[in-house]
Amino acid sequence: MKTELSTFSLGGYTLHRIDFDPATFTDADLLWLPHHAQLLPAGKKRKAEHLAGRLAAFYALQQHGLRYIPAIGDNRQPLWPNGWHGSISHSGTTALAVVSREPVGVDLETVCRTEVCEEIADSIISPEEHTLLKNSGLPFPLALTLAFSAKESVYKALSFATNNLPSFTAAHLVAINRQHITLQLTAAFSPALAGRICRVAWLQINNQLVTLLAKTLQSA
């Protein structure tokens, strides 16, 4: 599969980016992965996305002197080397990965179309959050996508603290500006983390948004 590697910084971390051409993917490309047999039942799109994400993760770990390809866990999560945390995301023909000694979560989303925003807004944000986003000065499709992505990054970083998949109401937006979006966790996310504040860095690249939560959890 044809790929291109690049890096950029967000929130003090280096993110590794793989842009890939799924039309050039073949099943033989998966042989690079030790766990390639687990992907045989998947569709071509899923296989290409998975490969791109693992490539990004490989390069992110290599930056720290580790030659390692994350395997697939029981809950389909990437399995990172002992003592390391990481996160992978993909959207369209781009995959991102970041690794850290601390819990970290990254998410990549394509900005939603206006008509899609109208359909999904109520399932992602509360009326209070809707008002906050409307008053943010950002176009609403961008702001709503940002809210969705930030909540995804929070879950990816802190999923170890919850025993289930929390709903989007388990983290409330409390502030937003051009660099960060701030959320407060509820007991529905994790009783142990209820009331905690998460400050998520974000960046827009063309029609895509990147959000990152890393080492920013603090008491309310």
C-alpha positions in Angstrom: 0.0 0.0 0.0 1.3 3.4 -0.9 1.9 5.5 2.2 3.5 8.8 3.2 4.8 9.6 6.7 4.9 13.0 8.3 4.9 14.4 11.9 3.5 17.4 13.7 3.2 18.6 17.3 0.2 19.1 19.4 -0.1 19.6 23.2 3.7 19.1 23.6 3.6 15.7 21.8 4.8 14.5 18.5 2.1 12.9 16.4 3.0 10.5 13.6 0.8 10.8 10.5 0.3 8.2 7.7 -1.5 9.3 4.6 -2.4 6.2 2.6 -4.0 5.2 -0.7 -6.4 2.4 0.0 -6.7 1.7 -3.7 -3.2 0.4 -3.7 -3.7 -2.0 -0.7 -3.3 -5.7 -1.2 -3.7 -8.5 1.4 0.0 -9.2 1.1 0.7 -5.9 2.8 -0.7 -7.3 6.0 2.0 -9.9 6.2 4.1 -7.1 7.8 1.9 -7.4 10.9 2.6 -10.2 13.3 -1.2 -10.4 14.0 -2.2 -10.4 10.3 -4.3 -13.6 10.6 -6.7 -11.8 12.9 -7.6 -9.4 10.1 -8.4 -12.0 7.4 -12.2 -11.7 7.9 -12.2 -7.9 7.7 -13.1 -5.9 4.6 -10.5 -4.1 2.5 -11.3 -0.7 3.9 -10.8 -1.9 7.5 -7.6 -3.7 6.6 -6.1 -0.6 5.0 -7.1 1.6 7.9 -5.7 -0.9 10.4 -2.4 -1.2 8.6 -2.0 2.6 8.3 -2.7 3.0 12.0 -0.2 0.3 13.0 2.4 2.0 10.7 1.9 5.3 12.5 2.2 3.5 15.8 5.4 1.7 14.7 7.0 5.0 13.8 5.8 6.7 17.0 7.3 3.9 19.1 10.5 3.9 17.0 11.0 7.5 17.9 11.6 6.3 21.5 13.9 3.5 20.5 11.3 0.8 20.4 10.7 -1.6 17.4 7.2 -2.8 18.2 3.9 -3.3 16.5 0.9 -3.1 18.8 -1.2 -6.3 18.7 -5.0 -6.4 19.1 -6.4 -6.8 22.6 -9.6 -8.6 23.6 -11.6 -5.4 23.3 -9.9 -4.6 19.9 -7.7 -2.1 21.6 -4.0 -1.7 20.6 -1.6 -3.5 23.1 1.3 -1.2 23.9 4.7 -2.2 25.3 5.0 -2.4 29.1 5.4 1.0 30.6 4.0 2.8 27.6 0.6 4.2 26.6 -0.5 5.1 23.1 -3.5 6.0 20.9 -4.3 5.5 17.3 -7.0 7.2 15.2 -7.9 7.3 11.5 -10.3 9.2 9.3 -10.6 9.1 5.5 -7.2 8.3 4.2 -5.2 9.5 7.2 -4.1 7.7 10.3 -2.5 9.2 13.5 -0.6 7.7 16.4 1.0 9.1 19.6 2.8 7.3 22.5 3.6 8.5 26.0 4.7 7.2 29.4 1.4 8.6 30.6 -2.2 7.9 29.5 -2.9 9.6 26.2 -5.7 9.8 23.8 -5.8 11.1 20.2 -8.8 11.4 17.8 -9.0 12.4 14.2 -12.3 13.5 12.6 -13.5 15.0 9.4 -15.7 18.0 10.0 -19.3 17.0 9.8 -21.6 18.4 7.1 -24.3 20.8 8.3 -27.1 18.3 7.6 -25.4 15.6 9.6 -24.9 17.9 12.5 -28.6 18.5 12.7 -29.2 14.7 12.9 -26.6 13.8 15.5 -26.3 16.9 17.8 -28.8 15.8 20.4 -27.0 12.4 20.8 -23.6 14.1 21.4 -24.3 17.3 23.4 -26.8 18.6 26.0 -28.7 21.9 25.5 -26.2 23.7 27.8 -23.3 22.4 25.6 -25.2 23.4 22.5 -25.3 27.0 23.8 -21.6 26.9 24.7 -20.7 25.8 21.1 -23.1 28.3 19.5 -21.3 31.1 21.5 -17.8 29.8 20.8 -17.3 31.9 17.7 -16.6 28.7 15.7 -18.8 27.5 12.8 -21.3 25.1 14.5 -20.3 22.0 12.3 -16.7 22.5 13.3 -17.6 23.1 17.0 -19.8 20.0 17.2 -17.2 17.8 15.5 -14.7 19.2 18.0 -17.0 18.3 20.9 -17.4 14.8 19.6 -13.7 14.3 19.0 -12.7 15.7 22.4 -15.0 13.3 24.1 -13.5 10.5 22.1 -9.9 11.5 23.1 -10.9 11.6 26.7 -12.3 8.1 26.6 -9.3 6.8 24.7 -6.9 8.2 27.3 -8.9 7.2 30.4 -10.8 4.0 29.3 -8.8 2.1 31.9 -10.7 3.9 34.6 -14.2 2.8 33.4 -15.6 -0.7 33.1 -18.1 0.1 30.3 -18.5 2.4 27.3 -19.7 5.7 28.7 -22.2 7.8 26.8 -21.4 11.2 25.4 -23.2 12.7 28.4 -20.6 11.3 30.8 -18.2 14.2 30.0 -19.6 17.8 29.9 -18.1 20.6 27.9 -17.3 23.6 30.1 -15.1 25.8 28.0 -13.7 26.2 24.4 -11.2 28.4 22.7 -8.9 28.3 19.7 -6.4 25.9 21.3 -8.2 23.9 23.9 -11.6 22.4 24.8 -12.3 21.7 28.5 -14.5 18.9 29.8 -15.6 17.8 33.2 -16.1 14.1 33.9 -19.2 12.8 35.7 -19.7 9.7 37.8 -21.2 8.1 34.7 -17.8 8.1 33.2 -16.0 6.8 36.3 -17.0 7.3 40.0 -13.3 7.6 40.8 -12.8 10.5 38.3 -16.1 12.3 38.9 -15.6 16.1 38.9 -12.2 15.9 37.3 -11.3 18.4 34.5 -9.8 17.4 31.2 -8.1 20.1 29.0 -7.9 18.8 25.4 -5.6 20.4 22.8 -7.0 20.6 19.3 -5.8 21.6 15.8 -7.6 22.0 12.5 -5.8 20.7 9.4 -7.8 21.5 6.3 -11.2 19.8 6.8 -10.0 17.6 9.6 -9.8 18.1 13.4 -7.2 16.5 15.7 -7.8 16.4 19.5 -5.3 15.2 22.1 -5.6 14.5 25.8 -2.4 13.9 27.6 -1.3 14.6 31.2 -4.0 17.2 31.6 -6.3 15.5 34.1 -6.7 17.6 37.3 -9.1 18.1 40.1 -12.0 20.5 39.6 
